[in-house]
Amino acid sequence: MRHAHTVEQVRAAEAALMAKLPDGALMQRAAAGLAVAVGNFLGGTYGARVVLLIGSGDNGGDALYAGARLARRGAQVTAVLLSAHAHAGGLAALLGAGGRVGAAADIVGADVVLDGIVGIGGRPGLRPDASAAVQLAEQYGVPIVAVDTPSGVDVDTGETPEPHVRAALTVAFGTHKICHLIDPAASACGPVHLIDIGLDLPPAEVQSLQAADVRALYPTPHGESDKYSRGVLGLMVGSTQYPGAAVIATTGALAGPIGMARYIGPSTVADAVRDAHPEVVGEGRVQAWTIGSGLGDELDVPRIRELLDADEPVVLDADGLQALDDTGDHVDVLATPHAGELARLLGVERTTVEAERLKYARLAAERFDVTVLLKGATTVIASPDGEVRVNTNATSWLATAGAGDVLAGLCGALLAAGLSPLDAAATGAYLHASAANVSSGGGPTTAIAIAQALPKATRLLLS
């Protein structure tokens, strides 16, 4: 599990640890890890040209002490001081190791730039001199390694309302920060390399499941299992307008852990579903529902609201989201909107949701009392009680028509097999992305190919 903590949580943990350590020991731990990470990034330090962009905070001190270590290993290290209050001890260490103070022009021809401009307490955006230095690095294609977080992003929200650093690598200290996992800031971090500096941290507000976590959650049958105990999913998806949505969502559901699927819909669409999957049966008792994908003009809001108020958990997708209201009795509902659909639900612009993904996923979860799975390059899942999970392993090839129908079917199967909406969403998002990676092989894929790759992705996970 990856845990992402808030600035307040990190600062409290750092203060508690520094009270037990000799003065400066914590910064030395961070600097040592940073220097090793930069050396690995470069493939060696001897003769490398390293430029440090130094602000007034502790991140600047981390970068200066790391620069001193790199200089002692043969790198040519230059510090560009963007503040009159650079860390005195770090600057003295750099100069004592053979580094020097230079100007932004030294970025031209450098092998790497270390971003020590602002720390985790910095506000979004960059001052003009810092922005000019970053733009120079971008202009000449010099990769930037961010110290803890890319300067200029909003650390606690993942938002990027102002100009900011776009890193080729971020070296984080102690724990992940929310901006490492939530877009659009996550995209500015590049790969994140975490250095353990010994922080004692409370439970994280944001988490990201890894393979072992998903494997532990996945509902696997046992010797006494039968098709009913494994879970029965009802699917109210597709229409005469969009019959393919029914086939795709059902394919996704059958690739999950359930023992039976029941399709409820127009007879012509039911025939198409059974042509693809003769094991699918008609109406009857179910343990969960997947509703909404491709309903189009055949959307029956009163019927859907009856099911939302019933005992069985529901995945509510696509057109079905129009039936969602704010009566506050939908705790077993998992809503799976993309940014445009969530924007319509909340009465805001799509670009606003895309810029503030965490904020609006949480807002919708609270307003509608549902678990919200906000689809995107990084999937944000917010529960009504404030817990957030993020999935970060998706390929951009997953952005294809019908992929959301696969996810809705799979999440419904996971609900029917007994997972909570939060666990079903996180597990489903992880496997959905894994199947997309399997089916695409680094190139284009389709929704049906993703659904058909789910069993292989699941086998790889469980093995």
QUICOR-V128932 format. One record per helix or strand of 3 or more residues. SS is the DSSP state (@ for helix, = for strand). FROM is the first residue (numbers start at 0). LEN is the number of residues. Records with the same first field share a line. If there is no record, write none. Layout:
# QUICOR-V128932
SS=FROM-LEN  FROM-LEN
This chain:
# QUICOR-V128932
==1-4  48-6  75-6  111-5  143-4  168-5  190-5  205-3  231-5  259-4  287-4  312-5  332-4  370-4  378-4  387-4
@=6-12  24-18  57-15  87-9  103-4  127-12  177-4  184-5  210-7  242-12  266-10  295-3  300-8  317-6  338-8  349-6  356-12  395-3  402-14  420-20  446-16
